[in-house]
Amino acid sequence: MMFERFFQHADEDNEGSHISIDPNNIPSHIAIIMDGNGRWAKNKGLPRVAGHREGMKVINKIVKKANTLSVQYLTLYAFSTENWKRPKTEVDFLMRLPQQFLSKELPALKENNVRVRVMGDESVLPEYTRRAVEQAVLETKENTGLVLNFALNYGSRHELVRMVKDISEDVKNEQLSVNNIDEELISNKLLTCDLPDPDLLIRTSGEMRLSNFMLWQLAYSEFWFTNVLWPDFTDKDLEEAVKTYQQRKRRYGGV
């Protein structure tokens, strides 16, 4: 299968584990689909929300490691537009997590020069969730270090539909010619307009799909999949992902 070379089994020794990380070839932008919280909890006989609570703790560790590695942008898929279909009790718990995480970790993020950013449709988020993320964005906006980008109530298809509508309105109002529509224009209309495309996508839990995440932006990203469930993901796993990335040759469609 075409994805076999991307797949890293959590219970196998990684061939690149003995290789040192090249500080001159660090992915500028890493995106992570943090998957497996529910299965982690089920495996331990715990309610699903216990997995989400444990997964939240991992975020702090990975942000610190990414900062240490000099990663410039870290995008975390925190809540998708499809996640509203989950049971109300679980959704309510998930909506409280940004508030809990940021109230605890914001001082450390500020101290470490991390800038918080959010992408997604914030209009339907509960007020307490929206208020927490807006405060974090405001208090870190002058920071110049790692950009921590939370994809919150984000869905790539929703983003693309919004982009098409925006461009259509510009054409309709004669502010834009159809002949001027190109890849750069489309990229500048997306929620990631001020970010570079991810160099590396990581997905935990053994699933190998994008789940409506950054479909345009991931066109030439390197993929790294692991069986490790997100609550068990460590800085060593992040290092292995970066090492694997550094062993690949990115051709962008060329030879």
N, C-alpha and C positions, 0 to 999 in steps of 0.2 A: 504494500500500500504506500501511497505517496507520502503519508504522514509518519511512517515508521521512523525515518531518520530524525524527526523532531521529538519523538517520544522518549522521555526519560523515566524509567521505572524506579519508583521510590525504594524498592527493596533490592535493587541491584547496585553493584559498585559502578560508579560512573568512570568511564575511561579517562576523563579529563580531570579527575579529582586531584591528581598529583601536579597538575599544571598550575603555575602561578598566574594571577590575573595581570594582564598588560595594562598599566595605568594610562597608556596612550591610546587605548582602543575601548574605552568605556562607552556603552550606549548612552547617547545623550538623553533619550526619552524612553522610559520603560513603562509599559501599560500592563496592568495585572487584572485578570478576572479572578476574583477571590471566591473560589467555589469549594463547597464541601462542608460548610458549617453544620447543615442539617444532618448529614450522614455521620459526621464526627459525633454529634450528640446521640444519635440513634445507636451507634456502636457502643456507647457507654451507658445506654439505658436512660438517657437524660432527655428532657424536652428540647425541641429545636432551638428555642431561644437561648438555651445554655451554650449551644454552638456559636450562635451569633455573638454572645457576650465574650466568649473565648477568642473568637476571630478578631474582635475589636482590639484585644490586647496585642495581637500580632502586628497590627498596623504600626504601632509605635516602634517596635523593633525593626521593622523593614524600612521605615522612614529613616531611622538612624543609620542603618547599614547603607542605604542608598546614598545618604548624605556623605558618609565616610568614603564611599567609592567615587564620589564626585559626579554622580548622576545629576543631570540638570533639571529633568522633569520626571515626575512619577505620577501616573494616572491610575486611580483605583476605581474599579467598577463597584460602587457601593450599593446602588439600588436602580433597577431597570424599570422602564415603563410597563413591563409585563409583570413585575413583582407585586403590583396591586391586586393580582388575582389570588394571592396567597390568603390564608385565613386572617381575619381582621386582627386577632390577638397578636399574630406574628408581625403583621404590617405595623401595628401600633408600637410594638417593641422596636422594630427596625427604625422607625421614625424618631425614637428617643435616643438611639445610639449616637448620632452626630452631636447632640447636645451633651451627652455624657462624655464622649471622647474629647471634644473640644474644651469643655469646662475643666477637664483634668490636664490635658496635654498642651493647651494653648501657650502657657508660659514657657514651656520647654521649646515649642516650635519657634516662638519669638526669639528666645535666647540663641537658638541654633540658626537663625537667619532664614528660616523656612517661610515661603510665601504660600498661603492657602488660596486655592482657586476652586470654583465650582462650575460644572457645566451640566445642563439639563433644564427641564421645565420646573422652575421653582414656584410657579404661581399656584400649584395645587398642593404644595407641601404644607403641613400644619404650621401654624405661626411659630411655635416654639422651635421647630426644626429650622425654619427659614431664618429666624432671629439669631440662632446660634451660628449658622454658617455665615450670615452676613457680618456678624461681629468679628468672626475669625478672619474673614477676607479684609475687613476694614483695618483691623489691628496689625495685620501682617503685610499690607499693601506696599510698604516701603522697603521690605526685606529684599535682598538681592541674591539669596542662595537658592537652594532647591525649591522648585515650584511643585507643591503637592496639590494635584488636581483631582477633586472628587467628582466622579460621574454619578450624579444624584438625580433620580427620576429621569434617567437618560435612556434614549433609544435611538439607534442610528437611523432607522427608517423614518422616524419622526423628525429627526434632524434634517434628513435629505428632503423630505416633503416641505419642511419649512424653508429650506434653501431654494427649492424650485419656485415656491410661491413668491419669495422675495425677488428673485430674478425676473419672474413673470410680471410682477408689479412694476419693476424698473423699465422693462421693455414696453409695457402698456402705457406708462407715463412718459415714454420717449426719453427716458434718462439713460437708456442703454440700448445699444444696437445688438441684434442677434449675432452679428459677425464678431462681436467682441467677447462673446461668451467662450471662455477657455478654462483649463484646469486651475489656473491660478485664481481666476475669479470665483470659481466654485469653492476652492479651499478658503478663500477670504470671506465667504458667506457662511461657513460652518462655525460651530461653537468653539472649535479649536483654532480659530483664525490667528491667534497670537502664539500658537504653539507649533513646534515642528512635528511632523508625523512620527509616531513611535518607531524606534529602531528595533525594539524587542517586545514581543507580547508573551506574557507568562499566563498560563491557566493551570490552576491546581485541580485536584480531585480525579484526574484521569479522563475527564470529558474532553473531546476534541472538536469543539465547534466555537463559533464566535458569539453566538447568542445575541445578535443584534447590537454588537459593540464596535464602534468606529469602523464601519465597513469601507468607507472611502479612505480613511487615514491609514489603514493597515495593508494597503495594496502591496507594498514592498517590505513590510516588516518581517523580521525573523520570528518564528513561532517556537516556543518551548513549553511542552506539556509534561506534567508530572502527576503521578498517582497520589502524592502527598495531599492530604486534606488541608484546607487553609489554616485551621487552628494549630496544625502541626508544622506549618511552614516556618523555616528558620532562616537566619542570615546565611547559613551554609548553603541552603537551597538556592538562595538568591545568587550567591557566588557561583554555584554550579551553572546556573542559567547564563550568567555573564561569561563564564569560561567557554561554554558551548557556543555562545554568540560569537566570541572572538575566534573560534576555529572555523567559522563559515566564511565563504567569500560572497559578498553581496554584489550581484551583477546588474540588478535593476533591468532585467530583460535582455542584457547584452551577453556577449560570449566571454 
